[in-house]
Amino acid sequence: MTAYKDLSGEELKVLKSQLEKEFDEVKAKNLKLDMSRGKPSAAQLNLSMEMMDVLNSSSDLIGEDGVDCRNYGVLDGITEAKQLLADMMEVPKDNIVIFGNSSLNIMYDTIARAMTHGVLGSTPWAKLDKVKFLCPVPGYDRHFAITEHFGIEMINVPMTATGPDMDMVEKLVAEDEAIKGIWCVPKYSNPQGITYSDETVHRFATLKPAAKDFRIFWDNAYGIHHLYEDKQDYLTEILMECKKAGNPDMVYKFSSTSKISFPGSGIAAIAASDANLKEIREMMKVQTIGHDKLNQLRHVRYFKDIHGMVEHMKKHADIMRPKFDAVLETLDRELGGLEIGSWIAPRGGYFISFDAMEGCAKAIVAKAKEAGLVMTGAGATFPYGKDPKDSNIRIAPSYPTPEELKTAAEIFVLSVKLVSIEKLLENADR
């Protein structure tokens, strides 16, 4: 295929007119397609329906420690649920606290606690003149929404093929004690699907921050969300690395079963050092008497152990893999060689990250919407919704049916082509 930049203005105009005809035909179909968020599809939710049957009115609702799961008590999770999530998060059972259904909720609470009460005796962040956070970009919009909500200044750190630019991270945290944390999605990152290399994890564990209350917010949301059995990324476990490096308190690790069981009714946990967890439990005592133990029990009775969970995730992969393959195949077939965009083929997670020509992302998303395809807003993968290059677009293949996805991918590439041609013609006219 000839790169668009090598075509003459006349050739581009002819091509544009052909593509506009195709676009009008698609538009006339009045489609309503949604590829905006990484929501599991109905087929994925159906995989866990038997979980609804593991507890009923005649079930034994006493936990393995003799705890009556119907009653008050047990602040940090029933033992068997702690074991299940500890195995999923690759940490010792004693280094985990189970909360409610959402890891995002735990992250919000963790920032809120630091704002009001500080971290391990340090000044509460709300009393400081300036609090800053490092944000690997492109990244997860809901992370950025939390820090923005609390008025924390966010600093972009570019992502590389092995994780965030660690030269920049090391330099910034060492120089500025106002930098109190960094957001990380270390495995199958949102949106690029990148897994941090061993060296990157090691460099995180050996950071020398100026702020003694600096924390790595390690959101391992996609720890067991592989797409392929024979091609799986491996991630070094951060808690142990930090402990070995003499920085046991520097990391908070988050995870949940949101995209394993039911997103609205999963269980979520934080893993951290003894000192961090002691402080968290002290504050939790005021906040709650304990989270939903029946839901914790339901998860344990259904999955039984980590092996049950891994087998369950293979069923998710069987549903997700053809969807990712369909989008990637369309991108390769329709855009390969045109030099108007680049993308990464991930081995897991929930997204495909697409980088359009500079200055085109907003227009591509708007164009797709015109044809009935709703996508994540351009800029969402950057703090404050501002992508300096206006080029990154997050593709979320999970929710549509395979048939809808095929159409959605065709609309997307058509939108990319049209907007790119317009940009090239506009540049040529200058």
N, C-alpha and C positions, 0 to 999 in steps of 0.2 A: 504494500500500500504506500502511496506517495504521501509524505508529510504535508499537511495543509500549508505550512509556511513556504513550501517549495512551489505551490500553485500560483499562477498569475491572478491578478485581480479579476480578470474576465472569467477564468475557470472557477474561482471561488463564488462568483455571482451566479453562474449556471448551477453549480452544486447547491447553493443556498436555495435557489428557486425549486429544485427537485425535492430537497429536504422539507421545505415549507409545505409542499403539496402533501407529503407523507404526514407531516405534523397535523395539518388540517383534517386529514382523514381520521387520525387517532382522536383528535379533539371532538370530532362529530359523534364519537361513540359515547360521550358523556360518562367516562369512567370515574370510579371513586376508589382510588388505591392509596393505601397508607404504608409508607416505609419510614415513618418518622421516629419510632422509638424501638428499643430492643426488647419488645414484649414477647414472651413465649406464645406460640400459636395454640389454638384449642387442642390440636392433636398432641402437643406437648403436655398441656394441662391434664389431658385424659390419661396420660401415663401414670399419674399418681392417684387416680380416683379410688383405688382400693384402700388407700390410707384412710378414707372416710369410714371404712368398715372395721378397722382394727380395734376401735373402742366403741362399746355400746353400753346400754344400761346394766348388762349382766357382767361386764368386764371387771377383772381385778385391776383396780386403779392404785394399788400400792406399789411404790417404786422399790428398787432393789435394796435400798437402805431402810425400808420400812416407812417411807414418807407417804402420807395420803395425798395424792396429787390433786384431790378435789379441794383441799383446804389451804389456809394461809401457810406461809413459811418457805424456807429454802430460797435465800436471796439470789444466789448466783447460778442456779440451774441444778436439776437433779443429776446425780452421779453418772447415770448411763447416757444421758444426753451430752454431758460434758465430755465423756469418753468418745462419743460418736463425732462431735464437732472438733475435738482435739485431734483425732485421727485425720479428719478431713483437712485440718489446718496445719498438720504435721508439727504439732507442739505437745508438750506434756500436759496431761489433764489438769494439773494444779495451776497451770499458767493461763487458764481460760475462765471467762465469766460469760454466762449466757444471758442475753437480754430478751427482747420481744421478737417481732417478726422482721425487723429491718436493720441492716447494717448501716444504712444511711442515717437512720435515727441515732445509732450509737455514735457515729462520727459527729453529728450535730451536737449531741450531748457532751461529747469529749471536748469540743471547741468551747461550748458554753461553760463547762466547768473551769477550763483554763482562763476564760474571760473573767469569771466571777470570783474564783478562789485560787487561781494560779496553779502551778504544777510543782508538786513536791516542795512546797515552802517558798517558791519564787513569787515575785510580785504578780498579782492578778493582771492579766493582759489588759483588761479594761482600764486599769490605772496608769498604763504606760502611754507616753505621747504617741508612739508609733508602733504598730505591730505589722509584720510583713510575712508573707508566705510565698514559697516557690511553687510554681505551677508548670509541670512539664506539658508542652503543647505540641500537637493537639492533644486534648485531654477530655475528662469527663465533666460535662456541664454542671451536674448537680454538686460536684465537689466545689467548683468555683462559686456556685450560688450560695453555699454555706459561708465561705470566707467573705464574700461580698456582703452578705446579710449582716455580719458582725463588724463590718467596716474595716476589715483587714486588707491591707494593700497587697495586691497580687503581682508577682514578677514572673514573666514568661521565661521558661527554660526550654530550649529546643530539644525535641526527641531525636535520637539517632537510632540506627539499626540495632543497638545493644542496650537501649534505655536512654534516660535523660543524659544530657551533656554533663558528664561528671566533673570535668575541669571547671566548668562554670559553677556547678553546685558547690564543689569544695571551696572555691575562691569566695563565693558570696557568703556562705555560712560562717567561714572563718573570719571574715572582715566586718560583718554587721550583726550586732547582737539583737537588733530589732527583728531579725529573721527567726521566727519561732517554729516553723514547720515546713514540710513539703508534702504535697499530695502525690501518691503513687498508685498506679494500677499495674503491678509488676509482671503479671502473666496474662498473655493475650490482651494487651492493653486496649482500653477504650479511647479512641476508635481504631487504632492501627493494627491491633493484634500482635504487637511486639512483646517478646518476653525478655526481661532483663538478663544480661549475661552474668556468669559467675563473677567476673571482674567487677561489674557494676554493683552487684549485691555486696561484694567485699568492700568496695569503696564507700558504699553507704554505711556499712557497719563500722568503718574506721574514720568516719567524719570527725572533724575537730571543730565543732561549732563554737562561736563566741558566746552564744546564749546557752546557759546550762539547762534551761527549760526547753530547748529545741527538741522537737519530736518529728519522727518520720511517720506519716499517716499512710500505712501500707494496706491498701484495700485489695486484698487478693480475691476479688469477686469471681474470677473465672478459673480458680485453682484446678478444678477437675472437669472443666468444660472443653474437652478435646473434640475435634471434628473427625479425626482419623485415628484408627487403631495403630497404624504402622508409622505415623509421623506425629509424634507428640513432643512438645517443648518441655524442658525440665527447668525448674526454678530452685535455686539454692534457698534454704530456709533462713529467713532474716533474723529471727529471734535468737537462734543459736549462734549465728555469725556475730551479732552484737554482743552477746555474752562472752564469746571467745575473744573479742576485740577489747573487752573491758568496758563496753558501753551498754550494759544490760537494759538500762532504763530509756534508751534513746528511741525506741520504736513502739508504736501501737499497731497491732495487726487486726484487720477486720475481715469477717466473712459471713456468709449466710447461706441458707438453702433456698433462697428466693427463686432462683432459676433451676432448682433441682426438684423441689416439690411444688408448692403453690406460692407464687410471688407475694400475694397478700397475706399469706398465713404460714410462712416458713418459720425457721428459728435462726437467730443471728447471734454472733459472739464477738468478743474482743479477746485477743491474746496479748499478754504483756508481761513484764517482769513482776516479781513478788512485790516490790515497792510500789510500782504503778497500780497494781491490782488492789493492794491494801487501801490506797487512797481512794480508788474508784468505789470500792465496796463501802467505805465509810460514808461517802456522799450518797450512794444508792440507798442506804438505810433510811435516809430522810425522804427520798424520792418515791420509794416503792417497798412493798412487803415481799415482792417477788413477782416474777413474770408467769406466763401461762404454762403451768406444769403439765396440764393435760395435753397440750399441743406438743410439748417436749416428749412426753411419753408416747404419743401417737407416732411421732417421727422414728423413735427408737424401735417401737414394736414393728413398724412397717419396714424400715431399712435393715434392722437388726445390727449391722455393723458397717464399717467402711467398704467392705467387699460388696455388700448389697447396694450401697450407694454408687460404687463404680460401675456395677452391672446396669443399674438404672440409667446412668449417664450415657451408656452405650446406646440405649434406646433413644435418648435425646439426640445423640449424634447422628443416628440413622435418619431422623427427621430433618435435622439442620444441614447435614452435609450436601444433599442434592440441591438445597436452596443456595448455599454458598457457591457450589459448583456452577449452578445455572447463571448466577450473576457474573462470576469470574469468567465463564466461557463467553458470555455476551460482551463483556469489556474487552477480552482478548480479540474476539472475532471482529467487533465493530470499531474498536479504537486503537488496536495494536498497530504501531508504525505511523500513526497520524501525528504523533508528537503534540497532542493537545490535552494530555492528562497522564497521570501515573497513579498506580495503586499497588497495594501489598496484598498478596494472597496469604491470609492467616491460617494457622493450624488449629485455632480454637477461638473461644470467645463468641461475641455476638455481632461484630461489626466488620465492615470493609471501609477503609479510609481511602478517599479519592482526592487527589490534588489536581485541580483544573489549572488552566493557564491563569496567571496572575490577573486579578480584577474580574474574574468570571463567576465565582461561586454563587454569589447572591442572585445573579441573573439566571444561572442554570436552575437553581431551586425554584425561582419564580416561573421560569419557562415550564418546568415539569408540572408545577401546580396548575398552570393554564390547561394542561392536557389531562388533569385529574389525578396527578400523583403528588401526594403530600410527603415531603421529606423533612428531616431535621433542619431547622433554620441554619443558613450559612452563618458562620461565626460562633455558633454554639459551642464549638470545641475549644474556644479560647476564653480567658477571663474577660468579663464585661461584655461578652458577645462580640468582641472586636478582633477579627482575624486581620493582622496587618497586611497580608498579601491578598486577602479575599479569594483564597484558592481552595481551602479544605472543605470537603463535604463528607458527612458521615452517612454511610449506607447501612440500613438495618434490615437484613433479609428474613428475620425470624418470623414475623407475624403474618404476612400474606400467605395464601395457599401457593403451591408450586406453579399453578396456572397463572394466578395473579402476578406472581413474581416475574415470570417470563415477560409478561406485558409491561410490568413496571420497569424492568431492566431495559427493554426496548425504548420506552419513553425517555428514560434517563439518558441513554447514549444519543438519542435523537436531539435532546435538549443540549447536551454537551457539544455536539457537532454544530448546531445552529448558533449558539452563543459564541463559540470559538471562532467561527467564520466571521460573525459580526465584529468581534474584537480585532481580528486580523485586518479586515477591511477598514475599520476605524483607524487602526494604527497606520495603515498604508496611506490614508487620506491626510495624515498630519504633515 
